[in-house]
Every structure is written in structure tokens, then in C-alpha cells.
Amino acid sequence: MRLEGEEKFSIGGKLLFAHPSLKDPHFRRTILFISSHEEAEGAFGVVVNRPMHQRLADLVAEPAFPGLADVPVYEGGPVSSDELILMAFLDGQAGVPGAFQVPVSLGDAEEILREGRGFVRAFRGYAGWSAGQLEGELGQNAWFVKDMDAELLAGEPDQKSWLGFMKLKGPAYYLLALAPDDPSLN
């Protein structure tokens, strides 16, 4: 039961870094951007550090939107991995650095890029959690929560970005991060 005036817990607009011990292959060594999170409804996010080494032009033949040809594509998550989701990260919208828009239409995405108001990423699939599921994972320390970092996202993060974060967390996390998936191969 929530008391009147009590703040709701939400990590919408934040980044999640997988704990080095998280073995789920969908999320092992990942960084996720959580675009929405409501305790009663669940959460929606995308994996931002698994580049597919493709551009939107490689996957979508849309001559009406040539300004989107160079948008990088990422493996966004295990849900609906046959669909593309465009996400725009906006520069200082309404005085809030690191604002975002998801989903964004092809036309709006092209306009954002043309006007230099931010950057756009494409994701194949997404990550979704039912009500209470993400809170349970956070309670088990499966994730580190970090404020949104537009500079990290604009730089096209990959596995090295996750490893760099673990190094900043301290030597114990860094050593865990360097451990092979199968210790018998060490």
C-alpha cells in the first residue's frame, strides 16, 4: 500500500548495466536503456551495446527517408526481434539534457537528424518486464542503475563500454567481468 505523497519508484530514463554474474545470454554483459518503467505495468527498454554492424539502409529500403540511411542498428532485446524500433535521443528538450522519444516515426527521426536536435538509433527487438519482475531482479542485484548518459549512447557503445563501467565499479567487479563464461576454459 502506497501512502499519500509517497514517491513512485521508477528507473525510466536510466541505464542498467548487467552484473558480471548475470548469465542470461540475452542480457549477459549488456547495457540497457529503460525508456519506461511503472511498478504496476512493468518496464520497456533496449540493449544499447550490441551493435549489429549494420546501418538502417542495410535493412530497410525506404527511399523516402535517405537521411536515415546511416542510423546504426542494435540488437535491442529478445522480444519482437523481427521488428525495428527507432529511438531518438534529443539534445536539451525543454531544458532537460538527455531527453528521449520512443518510438519515433521515420519522418520525425529524419527531421531530428536534419535539424541537428539529437541522434537516432534503431533496435531489433526490445526487452520487456512484467509488473514487479524488474524490481525483483534489482532486489537480487542483477543490475547496476546509472543515470542516463547521452555521451555514452551517442558514441555507439559496445562490449568495451560495459567492461569500462565494471572497471570504474572497482577491481572485484572488473575481475568478475574478465572471467570467461566457462571457467573450465581458463
C-alpha positions as CSV (number, residue, x, y, z in Angstrom):
1,M,0.0,0.0,0.0
2,R,1.4,3.4,-1.0
3,L,1.0,6.3,1.4
4,E,-0.3,9.6,0.1
5,G,2.6,11.7,-1.1
6,E,5.0,8.8,-1.3
7,E,7.0,8.8,-4.5
8,K,6.7,6.0,-7.0
9,F,9.8,4.1,-7.8
10,S,10.8,4.3,-11.4
11,I,14.0,3.9,-13.4
12,G,12.5,5.1,-16.6
13,G,15.1,7.2,-18.5
14,K,18.1,5.4,-16.8
15,L,20.7,2.9,-17.8
16,L,21.0,-0.6,-16.5
17,F,24.4,-2.4,-16.5
18,A,24.3,-6.2,-16.1
19,H,26.1,-7.5,-13.1
20,P,29.1,-9.6,-14.2
21,S,27.5,-12.7,-12.7
22,L,24.3,-12.4,-14.8
23,K,24.4,-15.4,-17.1
24,D,21.2,-15.0,-19.1
25,P,22.5,-14.9,-22.7
26,H,20.0,-12.2,-23.7
27,F,21.5,-9.8,-21.1
28,R,25.0,-11.1,-20.4
29,R,27.4,-8.1,-20.4
30,T,24.8,-5.7,-21.6
31,I,23.8,-2.1,-21.1
32,L,20.1,-1.3,-21.3
33,F,18.3,2.0,-21.7
34,I,15.0,1.8,-19.9
35,S,12.6,4.1,-21.6
36,S,9.5,3.4,-19.4
37,H,9.0,1.8,-16.0
38,E,5.9,1.7,-13.9
39,E,5.7,-0.6,-10.9
40,A,2.2,-1.7,-11.8
41,E,2.8,-2.0,-15.5
42,G,6.3,-3.3,-15.9
43,A,9.2,-1.9,-17.9
44,F,10.3,-1.4,-21.5
45,G,13.9,-1.0,-22.6
46,V,16.5,-1.7,-25.3
47,V,20.0,-3.2,-25.2
48,V,22.3,-0.4,-26.4
49,N,25.7,-2.1,-26.5
50,R,25.2,-4.9,-29.0
51,P,25.8,-3.3,-32.4
52,M,24.8,-5.4,-35.4
53,H,27.4,-3.6,-37.5
54,Q,24.7,-2.6,-39.9
55,R,23.0,0.6,-40.8
56,L,19.3,1.2,-41.4
57,A,19.9,1.3,-45.1
58,D,21.1,-2.3,-44.9
59,L,17.7,-3.4,-43.5
60,V,15.1,-1.1,-44.8
61,A,14.6,0.0,-48.4
62,E,12.9,3.4,-47.8
63,P,14.0,5.8,-50.5
64,A,11.6,8.4,-49.0
65,F,13.9,8.7,-45.9
66,P,17.5,8.9,-47.2
67,G,18.5,10.9,-44.1
68,L,18.2,7.8,-42.0
69,A,20.5,5.6,-44.1
70,D,23.4,5.8,-41.7
71,V,21.5,5.2,-38.5
72,P,23.2,2.3,-36.6
73,V,21.2,-0.8,-35.8
74,Y,21.5,-2.7,-32.5
75,E,20.1,-6.0,-31.1
76,G,17.6,-4.4,-28.8
77,G,16.4,-7.5,-27.0
78,P,14.7,-10.8,-27.2
79,V,11.1,-9.6,-27.6
80,S,9.8,-9.0,-31.1
81,S,13.3,-9.3,-32.6
82,D,11.8,-9.3,-36.1
83,E,10.7,-5.7,-35.6
84,L,12.7,-2.4,-35.8
85,I,12.2,0.3,-33.2
86,L,13.5,3.8,-33.8
87,M,14.5,5.8,-30.7
88,A,15.6,9.5,-30.7
89,F,17.8,10.9,-28.0
90,L,17.2,14.7,-28.0
91,D,19.6,17.5,-27.0
92,G,18.2,19.6,-24.2
93,Q,14.5,19.2,-24.9
94,A,12.6,21.6,-22.6
95,G,15.8,22.2,-20.7
96,V,16.3,18.5,-19.8
97,P,19.6,17.1,-21.1
98,G,19.2,13.6,-22.4
99,A,15.5,13.6,-23.2
100,F,14.3,10.8,-25.5
101,Q,11.4,9.9,-27.7
102,V,10.3,6.3,-28.4
103,P,9.0,5.1,-30.7
104,V,9.8,7.7,-33.2
105,S,8.4,7.7,-36.8
106,L,10.7,7.6,-39.8
107,G,9.7,11.1,-40.7
108,D,10.2,12.5,-37.2
109,A,13.6,10.7,-36.9
110,E,14.8,12.2,-40.2
111,E,13.7,15.7,-39.1
112,I,15.5,15.3,-35.8
113,L,18.7,14.4,-37.6
114,R,18.3,17.1,-40.3
115,E,17.8,19.8,-37.7
116,G,20.7,18.5,-35.5
117,R,18.4,18.2,-32.4
118,G,19.9,14.8,-31.3
119,F,20.7,11.4,-32.6
120,V,18.7,8.3,-33.6
121,R,19.3,4.6,-33.1
122,A,17.5,1.6,-34.5
123,F,16.9,-1.6,-32.4
124,R,15.8,-5.0,-33.5
125,G,13.5,-6.1,-30.7
126,Y,13.3,-4.9,-27.1
127,A,13.5,-6.0,-23.5
128,G,10.3,-6.1,-21.5
129,W,9.5,-6.9,-17.9
130,S,6.1,-7.6,-16.4
131,A,4.9,-5.8,-13.2
132,G,7.3,-6.5,-10.4
133,Q,9.8,-8.5,-12.5
134,L,12.4,-5.8,-12.9
135,E,12.1,-4.8,-9.2
136,G,12.8,-8.5,-8.3
137,E,15.9,-8.5,-10.5
138,L,17.1,-5.2,-9.0
139,G,16.5,-6.7,-5.5
140,Q,18.8,-9.6,-6.5
141,N,21.5,-7.1,-7.6
142,A,21.4,-8.4,-11.2
143,W,21.7,-4.8,-12.4
144,F,23.5,-1.6,-11.6
145,V,21.4,1.5,-12.2
146,K,23.1,4.7,-13.7
147,D,21.7,8.0,-14.8
148,M,21.2,8.4,-18.5
149,D,24.5,9.2,-20.3
150,A,23.8,10.7,-23.7
151,E,27.5,10.9,-24.4
152,L,27.9,7.1,-23.9
153,L,24.9,6.4,-26.2
154,A,26.0,8.8,-28.9
155,G,29.3,7.1,-29.0
156,E,27.8,3.8,-30.2
157,P,28.6,1.7,-27.2
158,D,29.7,-2.0,-27.4
159,Q,31.1,-4.7,-25.0
160,K,34.1,-2.4,-24.2
161,S,31.7,0.2,-22.8
162,W,30.2,-2.4,-20.3
163,L,33.7,-3.5,-19.3
164,G,34.8,0.1,-18.8
165,F,31.9,0.6,-16.4
166,M,32.8,-2.5,-14.4
167,K,36.4,-1.2,-14.2
168,L,35.1,2.0,-12.6
169,K,33.0,0.0,-10.1
170,G,36.2,-1.4,-8.7
171,P,38.7,-4.2,-9.0
172,A,36.4,-7.0,-7.8
173,Y,33.8,-6.2,-10.4
174,Y,36.4,-5.8,-13.1
175,L,37.9,-9.2,-12.3
176,L,34.5,-10.8,-12.4
177,A,33.9,-9.1,-15.8
178,L,37.1,-10.5,-17.2
179,A,36.3,-14.1,-16.1
180,P,35.4,-16.4,-19.0
181,D,31.8,-17.6,-19.3
182,D,33.0,-21.2,-18.8
183,P,35.8,-21.2,-16.1
184,S,37.0,-24.6,-17.3
185,L,38.3,-22.9,-20.4
186,N,40.5,-20.7,-18.3
